[in-house]
Structures are given as structure tokens and as C-alpha cells.
Amino acid sequence: MSRDGNLVLGRAWIDAFNRRDLDALIALYDDACTHTSPKLRVQRPESGGAIRGKDALRAWWADAYARLPGLRYELLTITADDDRVWLEYTRHAPGDAPYPVAEAFDARDGRIVASRVFHG
């Protein structure tokens, strides 16, 4: 995929996430995707901080949306090359102070094959 195509992918991701459109969000991922996050390590210690596959992603975000009805991400920057997308955003959730997050997507054939979340 081209840099421009990956920028579109990153913007589609933030848009689907903030609209809470799980179908649109999951459609951006490869079937065999992986996702790692510090929140996974805390909320689901048995995961070791990683989940695999679209079904696991759907369950993870459905739970987050249910627990945090006001959860949203404020996009700060987005960059990409032919293989990756990097997002920086501020996480806003009810009852939590906003904080910075960086997320990297490995992309192949227009889909996210791996996503990694880093908290600042």
C-alpha cells in the first residue's frame, strides 16, 4: 500500500473508533491481526497484553465502549509510509485525566495486520 493509502487507513481508523462503529473498525483489520496494549495487560492479565484476530478485537472494544461510554480519541498527528501508520492522540475517558497515546499499525494490502499501543 502507498503512503497516501496508509494515511487514509489511519484516518478511517480514528473516525470509526470515535463513531463507535465496531463493524467499520474491525473491517480495517486483517483476519489474523494482532493487537498489543498496556490496557490489555491491566484489564486482561492472562492475555500478556496481546490479543489475536478480529473476534478478540471486537470483544475488547465492545467491552471498552460499554465500560467507558464517553471514550474518544483526539487525533494529534498521523504519519505513514508504505508499510506503517503512526498515530498520536489524546485519550479522553470519563473519570480519567486525558493522556497521550501513540499507536503504530503495520499495514499490508490495505488492512492492519498488527497494532501496538504505547502510553505516554
C-alpha positions as CSV (number, residue, x, y, z in Angstrom):
1,M,0.0,0.0,0.0
2,S,1.2,3.5,-0.6
3,R,1.9,6.2,2.0
4,D,-1.2,8.0,0.9
5,G,-3.3,4.9,1.2
6,N,-2.0,4.2,4.7
7,L,-2.8,7.8,5.7
8,V,-6.4,7.1,4.6
9,L,-6.4,3.9,6.6
10,G,-5.2,5.7,9.7
11,R,-7.9,8.4,9.4
12,A,-10.6,5.8,8.7
13,W,-9.5,4.0,11.9
14,I,-9.7,7.1,14.2
15,D,-13.1,8.0,12.6
16,A,-14.6,4.5,13.1
17,F,-13.3,4.4,16.6
18,N,-14.8,7.7,17.6
19,R,-18.1,6.9,15.9
20,R,-18.1,3.6,17.9
21,D,-18.7,1.8,14.7
22,L,-17.3,-1.7,15.5
23,D,-18.1,-3.1,12.1
24,A,-16.3,-0.4,10.3
25,L,-13.4,-0.6,12.8
26,I,-13.0,-4.4,12.5
27,A,-13.2,-4.2,8.7
28,L,-9.9,-2.3,8.7
29,Y,-8.0,-5.3,10.1
30,D,-6.6,-8.5,8.6
31,D,-8.2,-11.7,9.8
32,A,-5.0,-12.8,11.5
33,C,-4.2,-9.4,13.1
34,T,-2.5,-8.9,16.5
35,H,-3.1,-6.0,18.9
36,T,-0.9,-5.2,21.9
37,S,-1.7,-2.6,24.6
38,P,-0.8,-1.7,28.2
39,K,-4.6,-1.6,28.9
40,L,-4.9,-5.2,27.8
41,R,-2.1,-6.2,30.3
42,V,-4.1,-4.5,33.1
43,Q,-7.7,-5.4,32.1
44,R,-6.9,-9.0,31.0
45,P,-3.6,-10.0,32.6
46,E,-4.0,-13.5,31.2
47,S,-3.5,-12.0,27.7
48,G,0.0,-10.9,28.4
49,G,-1.0,-7.6,26.8
50,A,-1.8,-9.1,23.4
51,I,-4.8,-10.4,21.5
52,R,-5.2,-12.0,18.1
53,G,-7.9,-12.0,15.5
54,K,-10.9,-9.9,14.7
55,D,-13.2,-11.7,17.2
56,A,-10.9,-10.8,20.1
57,L,-10.6,-7.2,18.9
58,R,-14.4,-6.9,18.6
59,A,-14.8,-8.2,22.2
60,W,-12.1,-6.0,23.5
61,W,-13.5,-2.8,22.0
62,A,-17.2,-3.7,22.7
63,D,-16.2,-4.1,26.4
64,A,-14.3,-0.8,26.4
65,Y,-17.3,1.1,24.8
66,A,-19.6,-0.5,27.4
67,R,-17.4,0.4,30.3
68,L,-16.4,3.9,29.0
69,P,-19.4,5.4,27.2
70,G,-17.6,8.7,26.6
71,L,-14.3,7.2,25.4
72,R,-12.8,9.1,22.4
73,Y,-9.5,9.8,20.8
74,E,-8.4,13.3,19.8
75,L,-6.0,12.9,16.9
76,L,-2.9,15.0,17.2
77,T,-0.6,13.7,14.4
78,I,-0.6,11.0,11.8
79,T,2.3,9.9,9.6
80,A,2.7,6.9,7.3
81,D,5.0,5.2,4.9
82,D,4.3,2.2,2.5
83,D,4.2,-0.3,5.4
84,R,3.1,1.5,8.6
85,V,0.9,4.2,10.1
86,W,1.8,6.1,13.3
87,L,-0.9,7.9,15.2
88,E,-0.5,10.2,18.2
89,Y,-3.7,11.0,20.0
90,T,-5.1,12.1,23.4
91,R,-7.3,9.6,25.1
92,H,-10.4,11.1,26.7
93,A,-12.4,8.8,29.0
94,P,-14.9,9.6,31.7
95,G,-13.3,9.7,35.2
96,D,-9.8,9.6,33.8
97,A,-7.4,12.5,33.1
98,P,-6.7,12.8,29.4
99,Y,-3.3,11.4,28.4
100,P,-1.2,11.0,25.3
101,V,-1.1,7.7,23.3
102,A,1.0,6.6,20.4
103,E,-0.2,3.8,18.2
104,A,1.6,2.0,15.3
105,F,-0.1,-0.1,12.6
106,D,1.7,-2.5,10.4
107,A,-0.3,-2.5,7.2
108,R,-0.5,-4.9,4.3
109,D,-2.9,-4.9,1.3
110,G,-4.9,-2.1,2.8
111,R,-5.5,-3.9,6.2
112,I,-4.0,-3.6,9.6
113,V,-2.0,-6.7,10.4
114,A,-0.6,-5.6,13.7
115,S,-1.3,-2.7,16.0
116,R,0.8,-1.6,19.0
117,V,-0.3,0.9,21.6
118,F,2.1,3.0,23.8
119,H,1.0,5.2,26.6
120,G,2.9,8.4,27.4
